[in-house]
Amino acid sequence: MKTQVAIIGGGPSGLLLSQLLHTRGIDSIVLERQTKDHVLGRIRAGVLERGFVDLMAKAGVAERMHSESYVHDGTLIAFGDESFRIDFAKHTGHPVIVYGQTEVTRDLYAAREASGGQIEFSVQDVRIHGADSDAAFVTFQQNGQNRRIDCDFVAGCDGFHGVSRQTIPPELRREYEKVYPFGWLGVLSETPPVSHELIYANSPRGFALCSMRNDHLSRYYIQCALSDKPQDWTDAAFWQELKRRIPAQQAETLITGPSIEKSIAPLRSFVTEPMRWGRLFLCGDAAHIVPPTGAKGLNTAASDVHYLFEGLSAFYETGSPDGLDSYSQKALARVWKAERFSWWFSGLMHRYPDQSAFDLKMQQAELAFLRDNDAAQKAMAENYVGLPY
C-alpha cells in the first residue's frame, strides 16, 4: 500500500487529522490496534474547547455535535461552605460544549467511511521505518499477514503506550513527568445531572467533580487513594462520599442510581520533546498527558492536529516545509500552557497527603482570590475555553 500520510491510531485525534486532510485532497491511511466497537466503547470526557469545535466544523462533521451538545457558559467552584461561578461568556465571549468523546469518534468514523477513507483495524506489531530518511514506511500484521505502507509522513496518534514515541531514539528525547499522589474514582449513572453546569469542589475530604453526558446520563468523580480499587467502593459508599464533598444545596437534590461504569484513573503530567523526528510527528497522548482537571487531554491533542494539518496542507499545496519544520515548537508552546493550567487547577482543588497547615491556608487564599478577583476569573476562563491556536 502507498499513501501520503500514514496515521497510527484510530481514536479521535487520528480520525480528525485524517478527515481534515481529506478536505484538502490529501490521502491517508489510519491504523488502529483495536476493533471499531472497542474504540467506540471507551468512556472519556466530553468538554470541548472552542478550538476543537471549530476544527470539527472545518472537517465537516459538526452537525450532530451542534444539535445534540450542551453549551456551558460557565462552571461552579466550591470550597468549604462557599461556591462561586466562573462566567466563561462574560470573560471570553465563548462557551465550552459538552459532547461525549465517544460521539465525537462516532461522527468521525461515519465521515471517513462516507468518503471512502481507509481505516485498518486489529493491526498488530506496528513498526515505523525510515522516519529519519526520505523513504518512510510502516509495517504491521493483520489477520496473520505481514503488510506494508509506503508514505511521505507518519502521524503518531497512538497514545502513551503506542509505538510512535518509542520510535524516536531515546538519546534524542527528553521527557518530563509529574505523578500525582491520588486518583479519580469515576462513576457513570443513568441519572439526571445535579447541575446544568460542571461543579468542581474542594472539600476537607478531597476533590469532587459533578459532570454529565446528557440529560439522563451523569458522570461523577471523587479523589481517592492510588491504592483503591473500583470494587472497594460500593455504589452506596460512592454516593455518600460524593454528597459529603459537594455543596449542601446540590447534595440535597442529587439523584442517585446504580452505576453502569466505575473506574479509577491515576493523575499525571507528562511531556516529551521534541514532537517531531524526521518524517514522524507525534500528536496527543503519544507526546503529552495532562491531569483530567480542566479537561485538556483531548483538546490539547486537537491543537496538535491543527498545527500538523496546517503544516501538511502548506507542504502539499505550496511545497513549503515551514509549517512542518515549526510543528514541534508551536505544538509544545501551547502544550506547556495547557500543562500549566491543569497543574495549577489540580493543585487548587485537591488535598495532598503532605499538605501542611500553611499549604492549606495558601490554597484557601488562592480560592478566595479567584472568587473575588475579576482578572483572576478572566485568566481562568480564557484557559478553560481554550487558548487560541
N, C-alpha and C positions, 0 to 999 in steps of 0.2 A: 504494500500500500504506500501511497505517497500523498502528502498534504502540505499545506503551508505552515500550519501551527498544530502541533500535537499537544493536546491538553490532558494532563494526568489528573484525574479526579472529576467525578460526575456529580459533585454537590453543587450548591447554588453559585459559588464563585466561578467554577469551571464552566457551568452551563451558561451563566450570564456572559462571560467572556466569549464563548462560542457563538451565542446569539447576537451579540454586538458586532462581532467580526462578520457574521453573515450579512448584516445590514450594509456593510461596505464591500461585499463580494469577496471576502477573504475566507478561504476554505480552512476547515479544522476538523479534527477527529478527536473525540473525547473518550478516554479510557477510564472505566470505573471498576474497582475491585469487587464491589458488591452487586447484587441484583437491583433492579429498579424498585421493586417492592421494599427491599431492605432500606434503601435510601429514603423512600417516602415514609417509612415507619419511624424515622428518627424524630424525637420531640425536642425542639430547640426554641430559643427565644424568638420573639416576633416584633420587637420595637425597631422600626426602620427610620433612619435619618433621612433628611430631605435629599441628600445626595444620592442615596440608594433609590429613593422613589423616582428621582429624575433619570437615573440610569435605566430603570425598568421601563420608563416611558420611551426613552431613546431606543431601547431594544424592541419596542413594540409589544410589550407584554404587561401593560399596566391596567388594562380594562377591568379585569376581575378584582384586582387589588384595590382600585379606586371605588368600586361598587360595594365591596364587602369588608373593607378595612374600617378601623375605628380611629378617628382623628383625636389626638390628645394635645390640647393646648397648654398643658401644664402637668405638674406632678406634686404630690404631697410629701413633705418631710416631717417626720415625727421624732421627738426625743423627749424622754420623760413624760410629763403630762401635757406637753405642748405639741402643736403641729402648725405648719405654715405651708403655703403653696408657692411654688416657683412657676410664674406665668411665662411660658415659652412665647406665646403670641405677642404679649406686651413687650418683651425684651428683645425679641429677634424678628418678629413678623412671620415666624414659621412654626408649624407644629411638628410633632412626630406622628407616625401612624403605627397602629398595632395590626399586624398581619403575619400570621404564623410562618416560620421559615419553611415548614412543610408545604404550605400553599405556594410560597414563592417558588420552591423547587418544582412543584407540580405544574405551575404555569410555564416555567422554563422548559421542562420536558415536553409539554404539549407544543410549544413553539418550535423547538428543534425538530420534533417529529413531523410537524406540519410542513416544515420547509425542507424535509429530507436530510436533516443533519445526521451525521454518522456518530453513534454512541455505541461503544463496545463494552458490554457488561461482563462481570465474572472473569475478569482478567487476573492473571497471577504472574509472579516473578517479573514485574515490570523493571526494565533497566534502561537507563539513558546513556547513550554512547556519543562520543564526539562532540559534546557540548562546547568544548574549547577549540573546535575546529570549524571548517566551513562545510562540514558534511555530517550534521547531527542526524541521529536516528534513534528510535525506541524499539526495543524488543520486548515481547511478552508471550505468555502462554494462555491459550484459551481452548477449552474443550480438548485438552491433551495435545494440541498442536502448537508449534513454535511459529510466531508471527512477527512481522517487522513493519515499521512505519518510517519511511524517509521523510524528513521535514526540514523546513527552514529554521524554525524556532520551536522550543519546548516551553510550555507554561506549566509550572508545578503548582497545582491547586489541590494537592493530595493530603493536606493536613500534617500535623506534627509528626505522626508515625510513618508518613509516606517516604518514598524513595528519593524525592526531588532534593530536599535539603541535604540528605546524606550523600548525594552525588557530588556536591561541591567538596573538594578536598578539605579535610579538617584544618590543615595549616593555613587555609585561606579564609576560614570562617572565624568570626568572633561572636560568642553567644553570651547573652546577659539574661539572668533569671532571678526571680524572687518567688519563693514558695511561701504561701500564707499559712498560718498555723490553725486553720479551721476549714470547714467545708460548708456547702449549702445542701440541706435536705429539702428536696423539692417534691411537691405533691400536685398532681393534676386531678381535678374532680369535675364531675358534671353538675356544677352548681353555679348560680349566678354570681358574678364578681361582687365583692363587698363594696367596691368603689368604682366609679366610671373612669377614674384616673389611677395610675400606679401610686402605691404608698410605700415609701422607704422609711423604715422605722429603726431607730437606735434606742434600745432599751437596756436596762441593767442586766437583763438575762441574755442579751445578744441581739444581733440583727434580725430583721424580718422584712419580707417583701410581699406585697399583695399585687398580683398581676392578673392578666386574663388572656384568653384566646378569642372568645366571643361572648355573647350574652348568656350562654348556657355552659361555658367551659372556663374554669378558673385555674390559675397557676399560682401556687403559694410556696414561699421558701422561708426557712429559718436557718440561722447559723448553727452549726453543730460541730462536735469534735471530729477530727480526722479519723479517729478510731471507731466512730459509729458506723453501723451498717443499716441499710434500709429496714431490714427485718427486726432491728432493735426497736423500731418505732411503730406502734400500732396507730391506726387512724385516730383513735380517740386521744392518744397521747400527743399526736401532732397537733390536732385542733386545739387542745387545751393549752399547749405551749404557745401556739400562734396567738391565741387570744390574750395571753399574758404580755405579749410584746407589742401589740398594735394599740392605737388609741382606743379608749373605752367606748367611744361612740361607735366605732367600726366593730369592735369586739362584740358588742351587744347585738348588732344586726347581721353578723356573719352567719351565713347559711352553710352548714357542713354536710358532708355526704361521703360515701365510700370513695377511696382513691382508685383511680384507674391506671395510674402510673406513679411510682415512687422511686426516687434515686438520690444519690449523694454525689455531688460534684466537688472536687478539690479546687482551690483557687490558686492561680499562679500568674505571674507576669513573665513573659519570655520574648526576646527579640534576637534574631540572628542577622548579622551583617557580613557581607553585602547581600542584597536580594537578587543579584544577577551574577552569573558566571558564564561568560561567552554567550551562547545562544539559549541558555537556560534562565528562566525568570521565575522567581518564587512569588506566590500570591497567598494571602490569607494565613491560615494556621500553619502552613508549611514554613512561614517566616516569623510569625509572631502570635502570641496568645495574650489575652487580657483577662482579668477577673470579670465575671458577669455583671458586676456592679456598674450600671450605666449602659449596658447592652451595646458594647462597642465591637464585639468579635466579628459578627457578620458584616457590620457596617465598615469596619476597617478593611476587611477583605474586599469590599466593594470599591473602596478608594484605590486599592492596588489595581483592581480590574480597570478602573478608569484610566490610570496612568499608563498601564500596559496597552490597553485598547488604543489610546491616543498615539502612543509610540509606534505600534504596529500599523495603524492606519496611515500615519505620515510616511512610514518606510515604504509601504506598498503603493501609495498614491503619488508620492513625490520623490522617493528614493532617499529621503533624508533619514539618517540614523540618529539624529539628535535626541528625539524623544525616547528611543531605546537606550541610548547612552546615559541619559539623565534619569532613567526609570528608578533605579535603586535609591538615588539621592532624594528624589521627590517623594517616593513612597515612604521612605524611612523618616523624612522630616515630619510627615503627617502621622505616621505610626507612633513616634515618640510622644507627640502631643496627646494622642488617644491613650497611650500607656500612662502618661502623667495624670490625665483625668480619672482613669479607672483606679489608679493607685491612690490618688487623693480622695476620691469618693469612697473607696473601700476603707481607708483609714479613718474617714469621718464617721462612718456608720457602724463599724464593727467593734466588738470588745475583744481585745487581745489578751492572751494569757499573762503576758509580762507587763501589762499596763500598770503604772504606778498611780498613786493618788494625784500627782501632778499631771500626768498624762491625761487622766480622765477630766481634770479641770480644763486643760487645754482643748480637749475635744468638745466639751460643753461650750467653751468660749467661742470656738470656731463655728459651732452650730448656731449660737446666739448671734454672732456676727453675720452669718448668712441670712438668718431670719430678719435682721434689722437693716441690712445694708443693700441698697438698690444696685450698686455697682457689682457687689459680690453675686447677687442673684443673676444679673445680666451675664456675667462671666460664666456662671454655671449653665445658664440656659443656652448660651452660644455653643458650649461644648456638648451639651446633651443633644441638641437638634442636629449637630454635626458641623464641624468647621468646614469652610469651603475647600474645594479641591484646588 
